[in-house]
Amino acid sequence: AKPIYGGWLLLAPEGTNFDNPLHRSRKWQRRFFILYEHGLLRYALDEMPSTLPQGTINMNQCSDVIDGESRTGQKSSLCILTPEKEHFIRAECKEIINGWQEALTVYPRTNKQNQKKKRKVDPPCHQ
């Protein structure tokens, strides 16, 4: 699959609970993110293609991409909602996160449309 978007972002550490003040001071991890055509968002320690990704977010299962600032207290942050968990990412500036938001919000929209298509509705029977 070919990469369609990529760049450095900060990832909230696994299991961060932003409602807990102690968790809010946790250090975000700088990772190189690559979004692939088929909907996988992978992140690794550097931008070398040979580096094994540390994690993958399947955007095809994503239900929403929302502004994360109200939850994280961090500007330029997004929350990617998937059935398994919430992923928080953040960029160094608004322009970068806006670009990512544009690239990523395509998925929940498409996923919602696909779910609608899958559900066959029987036409009401007239008696």
Rosetta constraint file for C-alpha pairs under 8 A:
AtomPair CA 1 CA 36 HARMONIC 6.12 0.50
AtomPair CA 1 CA 37 HARMONIC 5.92 0.50
AtomPair CA 1 CA 38 HARMONIC 6.37 0.50
AtomPair CA 2 CA 36 HARMONIC 5.56 0.50
AtomPair CA 2 CA 37 HARMONIC 5.63 0.50
AtomPair CA 3 CA 34 HARMONIC 6.30 0.50
AtomPair CA 3 CA 35 HARMONIC 5.66 0.50
AtomPair CA 3 CA 36 HARMONIC 4.20 0.50
AtomPair CA 3 CA 37 HARMONIC 5.98 0.50
AtomPair CA 4 CA 34 HARMONIC 7.57 0.50
AtomPair CA 4 CA 35 HARMONIC 5.77 0.50
AtomPair CA 4 CA 36 HARMONIC 5.45 0.50
AtomPair CA 4 CA 37 HARMONIC 5.79 0.50
AtomPair CA 5 CA 34 HARMONIC 5.81 0.50
AtomPair CA 5 CA 35 HARMONIC 5.05 0.50
AtomPair CA 5 CA 36 HARMONIC 7.08 0.50
AtomPair CA 5 CA 100 HARMONIC 7.91 0.50
AtomPair CA 5 CA 103 HARMONIC 7.29 0.50
AtomPair CA 6 CA 32 HARMONIC 7.28 0.50
AtomPair CA 6 CA 33 HARMONIC 5.35 0.50
AtomPair CA 6 CA 34 HARMONIC 4.21 0.50
AtomPair CA 6 CA 35 HARMONIC 6.00 0.50
AtomPair CA 7 CA 32 HARMONIC 5.55 0.50
AtomPair CA 7 CA 33 HARMONIC 5.41 0.50
AtomPair CA 7 CA 34 HARMONIC 6.66 0.50
AtomPair CA 8 CA 30 HARMONIC 6.82 0.50
AtomPair CA 8 CA 31 HARMONIC 5.72 0.50
AtomPair CA 8 CA 32 HARMONIC 4.48 0.50
AtomPair CA 8 CA 33 HARMONIC 6.04 0.50
AtomPair CA 8 CA 91 HARMONIC 7.53 0.50
AtomPair CA 9 CA 30 HARMONIC 5.84 0.50
AtomPair CA 9 CA 31 HARMONIC 5.61 0.50
AtomPair CA 9 CA 32 HARMONIC 6.29 0.50
AtomPair CA 9 CA 33 HARMONIC 6.66 0.50
AtomPair CA 9 CA 89 HARMONIC 6.50 0.50
AtomPair CA 9 CA 90 HARMONIC 5.75 0.50
AtomPair CA 9 CA 91 HARMONIC 5.08 0.50
AtomPair CA 9 CA 92 HARMONIC 7.51 0.50
AtomPair CA 10 CA 28 HARMONIC 5.69 0.50
AtomPair CA 10 CA 29 HARMONIC 5.24 0.50
AtomPair CA 10 CA 30 HARMONIC 4.42 0.50
AtomPair CA 10 CA 31 HARMONIC 5.95 0.50
AtomPair CA 10 CA 89 HARMONIC 5.53 0.50
AtomPair CA 10 CA 90 HARMONIC 4.98 0.50
AtomPair CA 10 CA 91 HARMONIC 6.11 0.50
AtomPair CA 11 CA 28 HARMONIC 5.40 0.50
AtomPair CA 11 CA 29 HARMONIC 5.04 0.50
AtomPair CA 11 CA 30 HARMONIC 6.32 0.50
AtomPair CA 11 CA 31 HARMONIC 6.78 0.50
AtomPair CA 11 CA 87 HARMONIC 7.77 0.50
AtomPair CA 11 CA 88 HARMONIC 5.99 0.50
AtomPair CA 11 CA 89 HARMONIC 4.66 0.50
AtomPair CA 11 CA 90 HARMONIC 6.48 0.50
AtomPair CA 12 CA 16 HARMONIC 6.72 0.50
AtomPair CA 12 CA 26 HARMONIC 7.96 0.50
AtomPair CA 12 CA 27 HARMONIC 7.48 0.50
AtomPair CA 12 CA 28 HARMONIC 4.77 0.50
AtomPair CA 12 CA 29 HARMONIC 6.40 0.50
AtomPair CA 12 CA 87 HARMONIC 7.38 0.50
AtomPair CA 12 CA 88 HARMONIC 5.42 0.50
AtomPair CA 12 CA 89 HARMONIC 6.27 0.50
AtomPair CA 13 CA 26 HARMONIC 7.32 0.50
AtomPair CA 13 CA 27 HARMONIC 7.29 0.50
AtomPair CA 13 CA 28 HARMONIC 5.96 0.50
AtomPair CA 13 CA 29 HARMONIC 6.64 0.50
AtomPair CA 16 CA 23 HARMONIC 5.78 0.50
AtomPair CA 16 CA 24 HARMONIC 7.68 0.50
AtomPair CA 16 CA 26 HARMONIC 7.82 0.50
AtomPair CA 17 CA 23 HARMONIC 5.89 0.50
AtomPair CA 17 CA 24 HARMONIC 7.58 0.50
AtomPair CA 18 CA 23 HARMONIC 5.97 0.50
AtomPair CA 18 CA 24 HARMONIC 5.55 0.50
AtomPair CA 18 CA 71 HARMONIC 6.31 0.50
AtomPair CA 18 CA 72 HARMONIC 5.69 0.50
AtomPair CA 19 CA 23 HARMONIC 7.78 0.50
AtomPair CA 19 CA 24 HARMONIC 7.85 0.50
AtomPair CA 19 CA 71 HARMONIC 7.71 0.50
AtomPair CA 20 CA 24 HARMONIC 6.67 0.50
AtomPair CA 21 CA 25 HARMONIC 7.26 0.50
AtomPair CA 22 CA 26 HARMONIC 7.42 0.50
AtomPair CA 24 CA 72 HARMONIC 7.18 0.50
AtomPair CA 30 CA 45 HARMONIC 7.41 0.50
AtomPair CA 31 CA 43 HARMONIC 5.89 0.50
AtomPair CA 31 CA 44 HARMONIC 5.53 0.50
AtomPair CA 31 CA 45 HARMONIC 5.21 0.50
AtomPair CA 31 CA 46 HARMONIC 6.62 0.50
AtomPair CA 32 CA 43 HARMONIC 5.34 0.50
AtomPair CA 32 CA 44 HARMONIC 5.31 0.50
AtomPair CA 32 CA 45 HARMONIC 6.14 0.50
AtomPair CA 32 CA 46 HARMONIC 5.48 0.50
AtomPair CA 32 CA 47 HARMONIC 5.70 0.50
AtomPair CA 33 CA 41 HARMONIC 6.78 0.50
AtomPair CA 33 CA 42 HARMONIC 5.63 0.50
AtomPair CA 33 CA 43 HARMONIC 4.31 0.50
AtomPair CA 33 CA 44 HARMONIC 6.68 0.50
AtomPair CA 34 CA 41 HARMONIC 5.69 0.50
AtomPair CA 34 CA 42 HARMONIC 5.35 0.50
AtomPair CA 34 CA 43 HARMONIC 6.33 0.50
AtomPair CA 35 CA 39 HARMONIC 6.73 0.50
AtomPair CA 35 CA 40 HARMONIC 5.90 0.50
AtomPair CA 35 CA 41 HARMONIC 4.36 0.50
AtomPair CA 35 CA 42 HARMONIC 6.44 0.50
AtomPair CA 36 CA 40 HARMONIC 5.40 0.50
AtomPair CA 36 CA 41 HARMONIC 6.30 0.50
AtomPair CA 39 CA 58 HARMONIC 6.22 0.50
AtomPair CA 39 CA 59 HARMONIC 5.12 0.50
AtomPair CA 39 CA 60 HARMONIC 5.69 0.50
AtomPair CA 39 CA 107 HARMONIC 7.54 0.50
AtomPair CA 40 CA 56 HARMONIC 6.47 0.50
AtomPair CA 40 CA 57 HARMONIC 5.92 0.50
AtomPair CA 40 CA 58 HARMONIC 4.76 0.50
AtomPair CA 40 CA 59 HARMONIC 5.77 0.50
AtomPair CA 40 CA 60 HARMONIC 7.52 0.50
AtomPair CA 41 CA 56 HARMONIC 5.53 0.50
AtomPair CA 41 CA 57 HARMONIC 4.99 0.50
AtomPair CA 41 CA 58 HARMONIC 6.22 0.50
AtomPair CA 41 CA 59 HARMONIC 6.66 0.50
AtomPair CA 42 CA 53 HARMONIC 6.04 0.50
AtomPair CA 42 CA 54 HARMONIC 7.58 0.50
AtomPair CA 42 CA 55 HARMONIC 5.80 0.50
AtomPair CA 42 CA 56 HARMONIC 4.33 0.50
AtomPair CA 42 CA 57 HARMONIC 6.32 0.50
AtomPair CA 43 CA 53 HARMONIC 5.30 0.50
AtomPair CA 43 CA 54 HARMONIC 5.87 0.50
AtomPair CA 43 CA 55 HARMONIC 5.62 0.50
AtomPair CA 43 CA 56 HARMONIC 6.46 0.50
AtomPair CA 44 CA 51 HARMONIC 6.72 0.50
AtomPair CA 44 CA 52 HARMONIC 6.55 0.50
AtomPair CA 44 CA 53 HARMONIC 4.35 0.50
AtomPair CA 44 CA 54 HARMONIC 5.08 0.50
AtomPair CA 44 CA 55 HARMONIC 7.13 0.50
AtomPair CA 45 CA 51 HARMONIC 7.43 0.50
AtomPair CA 45 CA 53 HARMONIC 7.54 0.50
AtomPair CA 45 CA 54 HARMONIC 7.33 0.50
AtomPair CA 46 CA 51 HARMONIC 6.97 0.50
AtomPair CA 47 CA 51 HARMONIC 7.53 0.50
AtomPair CA 58 CA 62 HARMONIC 6.84 0.50
AtomPair CA 58 CA 82 HARMONIC 7.91 0.50
AtomPair CA 59 CA 82 HARMONIC 7.77 0.50
AtomPair CA 59 CA 104 HARMONIC 7.59 0.50
AtomPair CA 59 CA 107 HARMONIC 6.00 0.50
AtomPair CA 59 CA 108 HARMONIC 7.52 0.50
AtomPair CA 60 CA 107 HARMONIC 6.17 0.50
AtomPair CA 60 CA 108 HARMONIC 7.42 0.50
AtomPair CA 60 CA 111 HARMONIC 6.41 0.50
AtomPair CA 61 CA 82 HARMONIC 5.91 0.50
AtomPair CA 61 CA 83 HARMONIC 6.99 0.50
AtomPair CA 61 CA 108 HARMONIC 7.76 0.50
AtomPair CA 61 CA 111 HARMONIC 7.19 0.50
AtomPair CA 62 CA 80 HARMONIC 6.90 0.50
AtomPair CA 62 CA 81 HARMONIC 5.62 0.50
AtomPair CA 62 CA 82 HARMONIC 4.48 0.50
AtomPair CA 62 CA 83 HARMONIC 7.22 0.50
AtomPair CA 62 CA 107 HARMONIC 6.75 0.50
AtomPair CA 62 CA 108 HARMONIC 5.47 0.50
AtomPair CA 62 CA 111 HARMONIC 7.40 0.50
AtomPair CA 63 CA 80 HARMONIC 7.99 0.50
AtomPair CA 63 CA 81 HARMONIC 5.66 0.50
AtomPair CA 63 CA 82 HARMONIC 5.83 0.50
AtomPair CA 63 CA 83 HARMONIC 7.59 0.50
AtomPair CA 63 CA 108 HARMONIC 4.95 0.50
AtomPair CA 63 CA 111 HARMONIC 7.23 0.50
AtomPair CA 63 CA 112 HARMONIC 7.50 0.50
AtomPair CA 64 CA 80 HARMONIC 6.15 0.50
AtomPair CA 64 CA 81 HARMONIC 5.23 0.50
AtomPair CA 64 CA 82 HARMONIC 7.51 0.50
AtomPair CA 64 CA 105 HARMONIC 7.08 0.50
AtomPair CA 64 CA 108 HARMONIC 5.16 0.50
AtomPair CA 64 CA 109 HARMONIC 7.95 0.50
AtomPair CA 65 CA 78 HARMONIC 6.70 0.50
AtomPair CA 65 CA 79 HARMONIC 5.67 0.50
AtomPair CA 65 CA 80 HARMONIC 4.62 0.50
AtomPair CA 65 CA 81 HARMONIC 6.18 0.50
AtomPair CA 65 CA 101 HARMONIC 7.22 0.50
AtomPair CA 65 CA 104 HARMONIC 6.96 0.50
AtomPair CA 65 CA 105 HARMONIC 5.73 0.50
AtomPair CA 65 CA 108 HARMONIC 7.17 0.50
AtomPair CA 66 CA 78 HARMONIC 5.65 0.50
AtomPair CA 66 CA 79 HARMONIC 5.24 0.50
AtomPair CA 66 CA 80 HARMONIC 6.66 0.50
AtomPair CA 67 CA 76 HARMONIC 7.92 0.50
AtomPair CA 67 CA 77 HARMONIC 6.24 0.50
AtomPair CA 67 CA 78 HARMONIC 4.65 0.50
AtomPair CA 67 CA 79 HARMONIC 6.13 0.50
AtomPair CA 68 CA 72 HARMONIC 5.94 0.50
AtomPair CA 68 CA 73 HARMONIC 7.77 0.50
AtomPair CA 68 CA 74 HARMONIC 7.36 0.50
AtomPair CA 68 CA 75 HARMONIC 7.88 0.50
AtomPair CA 68 CA 76 HARMONIC 7.67 0.50
AtomPair CA 68 CA 77 HARMONIC 4.81 0.50
AtomPair CA 68 CA 78 HARMONIC 4.19 0.50
AtomPair CA 68 CA 79 HARMONIC 4.94 0.50
AtomPair CA 68 CA 88 HARMONIC 6.98 0.50
AtomPair CA 69 CA 73 HARMONIC 4.94 0.50
AtomPair CA 69 CA 74 HARMONIC 4.96 0.50
AtomPair CA 69 CA 75 HARMONIC 5.39 0.50
AtomPair CA 69 CA 76 HARMONIC 6.94 0.50
AtomPair CA 69 CA 77 HARMONIC 5.65 0.50
AtomPair CA 69 CA 78 HARMONIC 7.18 0.50
AtomPair CA 70 CA 74 HARMONIC 7.82 0.50
AtomPair CA 72 CA 77 HARMONIC 7.60 0.50
AtomPair CA 74 CA 90 HARMONIC 7.66 0.50
AtomPair CA 75 CA 90 HARMONIC 7.67 0.50
AtomPair CA 75 CA 94 HARMONIC 7.85 0.50
AtomPair CA 76 CA 90 HARMONIC 5.59 0.50
AtomPair CA 76 CA 91 HARMONIC 5.65 0.50
AtomPair CA 76 CA 92 HARMONIC 7.11 0.50
AtomPair CA 76 CA 93 HARMONIC 6.13 0.50
AtomPair CA 76 CA 94 HARMONIC 5.24 0.50
AtomPair CA 76 CA 97 HARMONIC 5.74 0.50
AtomPair CA 77 CA 88 HARMONIC 6.92 0.50
AtomPair CA 77 CA 89 HARMONIC 5.52 0.50
AtomPair CA 77 CA 90 HARMONIC 3.98 0.50
AtomPair CA 77 CA 91 HARMONIC 6.44 0.50
AtomPair CA 77 CA 97 HARMONIC 6.89 0.50
AtomPair CA 78 CA 88 HARMONIC 5.72 0.50
AtomPair CA 78 CA 89 HARMONIC 5.33 0.50
AtomPair CA 78 CA 90 HARMONIC 6.17 0.50
AtomPair CA 78 CA 97 HARMONIC 7.60 0.50
AtomPair CA 78 CA 101 HARMONIC 7.53 0.50
AtomPair CA 79 CA 86 HARMONIC 6.35 0.50
AtomPair CA 79 CA 87 HARMONIC 5.56 0.50
AtomPair CA 79 CA 88 HARMONIC 4.60 0.50
AtomPair CA 79 CA 89 HARMONIC 6.50 0.50
AtomPair CA 80 CA 86 HARMONIC 5.69 0.50
AtomPair CA 80 CA 87 HARMONIC 4.99 0.50
AtomPair CA 80 CA 88 HARMONIC 6.36 0.50
AtomPair CA 80 CA 89 HARMONIC 7.90 0.50
AtomPair CA 81 CA 85 HARMONIC 6.44 0.50
AtomPair CA 81 CA 86 HARMONIC 4.74 0.50
AtomPair CA 81 CA 87 HARMONIC 6.52 0.50
AtomPair CA 82 CA 86 HARMONIC 6.12 0.50
AtomPair CA 82 CA 87 HARMONIC 7.88 0.50
AtomPair CA 90 CA 97 HARMONIC 6.85 0.50
AtomPair CA 91 CA 96 HARMONIC 6.09 0.50
AtomPair CA 91 CA 97 HARMONIC 5.42 0.50
AtomPair CA 92 CA 96 HARMONIC 7.21 0.50
AtomPair CA 92 CA 97 HARMONIC 7.96 0.50
AtomPair CA 93 CA 97 HARMONIC 6.66 0.50
AtomPair CA 94 CA 98 HARMONIC 5.98 0.50
AtomPair CA 95 CA 99 HARMONIC 6.30 0.50
AtomPair CA 96 CA 100 HARMONIC 6.45 0.50
AtomPair CA 97 CA 101 HARMONIC 5.97 0.50
AtomPair CA 98 CA 102 HARMONIC 6.19 0.50
AtomPair CA 99 CA 103 HARMONIC 6.31 0.50
AtomPair CA 100 CA 104 HARMONIC 5.94 0.50
AtomPair CA 101 CA 105 HARMONIC 5.79 0.50
AtomPair CA 102 CA 106 HARMONIC 6.94 0.50
AtomPair CA 104 CA 108 HARMONIC 7.86 0.50
AtomPair CA 105 CA 109 HARMONIC 6.55 0.50
AtomPair CA 106 CA 110 HARMONIC 6.17 0.50
AtomPair CA 107 CA 111 HARMONIC 5.87 0.50
AtomPair CA 108 CA 112 HARMONIC 6.03 0.50
AtomPair CA 109 CA 113 HARMONIC 6.38 0.50
AtomPair CA 110 CA 114 HARMONIC 6.09 0.50
AtomPair CA 111 CA 115 HARMONIC 6.14 0.50
AtomPair CA 112 CA 116 HARMONIC 6.35 0.50
AtomPair CA 113 CA 117 HARMONIC 6.29 0.50
AtomPair CA 114 CA 118 HARMONIC 6.20 0.50
AtomPair CA 115 CA 119 HARMONIC 6.58 0.50
